[in-house]
Amino acid sequence: MSNGELSYGLLGKYFSGEASPEEAMAVDDWVRQHPDHRRLYDEAAAVWDNAAGAPRYQLPDKGALLREIKEQATRQRPRVTPWRIAAALLLLLGAAVLYFVLQPSQPGHMGFPVVIRQTTTGIYRDTLPDHSLVVLNSHSSIKYPPGETRQIQLTGEAWFNVTSDPLKPFIVSVGDLRIEVLGTAFNVRQLAGVINVAVSTGAVKVSKRDTAITVKTGQQLSYDTSTQRFSMGNNVNPNETGYATRIFNFEDASLKEITAQLERAYGIKVILENERLGNCTMSSAFENKPIQYVFEVISITLNVQCRFENDRVYISGAGCN
């Protein structure tokens, strides 16, 4: 075993029942280290069962193994027959090749159960199994194994407020990038050819192969997928994550721009009964305010009338004064 990887030779010995107690414990520990290890073990065991026509060798009881190791410490360990190991390994590898050649192609199939959250035009808010918060923007998706997990596969855009756990880093995979955090709030946006990582609080580590960059509070890292180059900025626009945080700082922004942001954040539809109102501009800041309060400020500032009908807001009047 090296770098957390399990030797196929050891796995062959284990399935054939030739593994020593120490080796069996090594397999047991490896399987328990990570859900992916359990998945790979179950897949290999299924291949072995189908090829050998015999039930798999079950994971041993660790206490019983420790007792057996102590008993064997005073006597010579029996020697494993090399040809049996080679035959078991050859059978396992051959069956695995045959299995994956004959396995029908299934687009998007990850080989193990996953939880999928996907949006179309709306925004999805949810608390993950580890109590971290995710807000998934429109036309985006996340995937993760069921149960308490801190490994997310993202497509599109999402905002995360991560529960701190120093022993279990929170990892987001998007495109070629791997984003690792302990506890922070940050936004990831995947556009055509560009991945942006903006940090609201805390810090994250963005890595790609042998390159790792730390992004701190108030910074935004951009990655160009075509040139594979990174660029860092120090001015994070809070309006870009307003869909998730409902925190806005509009400076000389047009009513058209403002209502577009509010529609995403609050799940409403704004209708300008006078299209010229869209060019009216205003400056104001809102921090997680009720939508009625926001439109009251807009009404007073721009001299317009706002009327609510279910999830629609109608704006009328001469405006702009």
Secondary structure in CASP SS format (residue, H / E / C, confidence):
PFRMAT SS
TARGET T0000
AUTHOR 0000-0000-0000
METHOD secondary structure of the structure
MODEL  1
M C 1.00
S E 1.00
N C 1.00
G C 1.00
E E 1.00
L C 1.00
S C 1.00
Y H 1.00
G H 1.00
L H 1.00
L H 1.00
G H 1.00
K H 1.00
Y H 1.00
F H 1.00
S H 1.00
G C 1.00
E C 1.00
A C 1.00
S C 1.00
P H 1.00
E H 1.00
E H 1.00
A H 1.00
M H 1.00
A H 1.00
V H 1.00
D H 1.00
D H 1.00
W H 1.00
V H 1.00
R H 1.00
Q H 1.00
H C 1.00
P H 1.00
D H 1.00
H H 1.00
R H 1.00
R H 1.00
L H 1.00
Y H 1.00
D H 1.00
E H 1.00
A H 1.00
A H 1.00
A H 1.00
V H 1.00
W H 1.00
D H 1.00
N H 1.00
A H 1.00
A H 1.00
G C 1.00
A C 1.00
P C 1.00
R C 1.00
Y C 1.00
Q C 1.00
L C 1.00
P C 1.00
D C 1.00
K H 1.00
G H 1.00
A H 1.00
L H 1.00
L H 1.00
R H 1.00
E H 1.00
I H 1.00
K H 1.00
E H 1.00
Q H 1.00
A C 1.00
T C 1.00
R C 1.00
Q C 1.00
R C 1.00
P C 1.00
R C 1.00
V C 1.00
T C 1.00
P H 1.00
W H 1.00
R H 1.00
I H 1.00
A H 1.00
A H 1.00
A H 1.00
L H 1.00
L H 1.00
L H 1.00
L H 1.00
L H 1.00
G H 1.00
A H 1.00
A H 1.00
V H 1.00
L H 1.00
Y H 1.00
F H 1.00
V H 1.00
L H 1.00
Q C 1.00
P C 1.00
S C 1.00
Q C 1.00
P C 1.00
G C 1.00
H C 1.00
M C 1.00
G C 1.00
F C 1.00
P C 1.00
V C 1.00
V E 1.00
I E 1.00
R E 1.00
Q E 1.00
T C 1.00
T C 1.00
T C 1.00
G C 1.00
I C 1.00
Y E 1.00
R E 1.00
D E 1.00
T E 1.00
L C 1.00
P C 1.00
D C 1.00
H C 1.00
S C 1.00
L E 1.00
V E 1.00
V E 1.00
L E 1.00
N C 1.00
S C 1.00
H C 1.00
S C 1.00
S E 1.00
I E 1.00
K E 1.00
Y E 1.00
P C 1.00
P C 1.00
G C 1.00
E C 1.00
T C 1.00
R C 1.00
Q E 1.00
I E 1.00
Q E 1.00
L E 1.00
T E 1.00
G C 1.00
E E 1.00
A E 1.00
W E 1.00
F E 1.00
N E 1.00
V C 1.00
T C 1.00
S C 1.00
D C 1.00
P C 1.00
L C 1.00
K C 1.00
P C 1.00
F E 1.00
I E 1.00
V E 1.00
S E 1.00
V E 1.00
G C 1.00
D C 1.00
L E 1.00
R E 1.00
I E 1.00
E E 1.00
V E 1.00
L C 1.00
G C 1.00
T C 1.00
A E 1.00
F E 1.00
N E 1.00
V E 1.00
R E 1.00
Q E 1.00
L E 1.00
A C 1.00
G C 1.00
V E 1.00
I E 1.00
N E 1.00
V E 1.00
A E 1.00
V E 1.00
S E 1.00
T E 1.00
G C 1.00
A E 1.00
V E 1.00
K E 1.00
V E 1.00
S E 1.00
K E 1.00
R C 1.00
D C 1.00
T E 1.00
A E 1.00
I E 1.00
T E 1.00
V E 1.00
K E 1.00
T C 1.00
G C 1.00
Q C 1.00
Q E 1.00
L E 1.00
S E 1.00
Y E 1.00
D E 1.00
T C 1.00
S C 1.00
T C 1.00
Q C 1.00
R E 1.00
F E 1.00
S E 1.00
M E 1.00
G E 1.00
N C 1.00
N C 1.00
V C 1.00
N C 1.00
P H 1.00
N H 1.00
E H 1.00
T H 1.00
G H 1.00
Y H 1.00
A H 1.00
T H 1.00
R C 1.00
I E 1.00
F E 1.00
N E 1.00
F E 1.00
E E 1.00
D E 1.00
A E 1.00
S E 1.00
L H 1.00
K H 1.00
E H 1.00
I H 1.00
T H 1.00
A H 1.00
Q H 1.00
L H 1.00
E H 1.00
R H 1.00
A H 1.00
Y H 1.00
G C 1.00
I C 1.00
K E 1.00
V E 1.00
I E 1.00
L E 1.00
E C 1.00
N C 1.00
E H 1.00
R H 1.00
L H 1.00
G H 1.00
N H 1.00
C C 1.00
T E 1.00
M E 1.00
S E 1.00
S E 1.00
A E 1.00
F E 1.00
E E 1.00
N C 1.00
K C 1.00
P C 1.00
I H 1.00
Q H 1.00
Y H 1.00
V H 1.00
F H 1.00
E H 1.00
V H 1.00
I H 1.00
S H 1.00
I H 1.00
T H 1.00
L H 1.00
N C 1.00
V C 1.00
Q E 1.00
C E 1.00
R E 1.00
F E 1.00
E E 1.00
N C 1.00
D C 1.00
R E 1.00
V E 1.00
Y E 1.00
I E 1.00
S E 1.00
G C 1.00
A C 1.00
G C 1.00
C C 1.00
N C 1.00
END
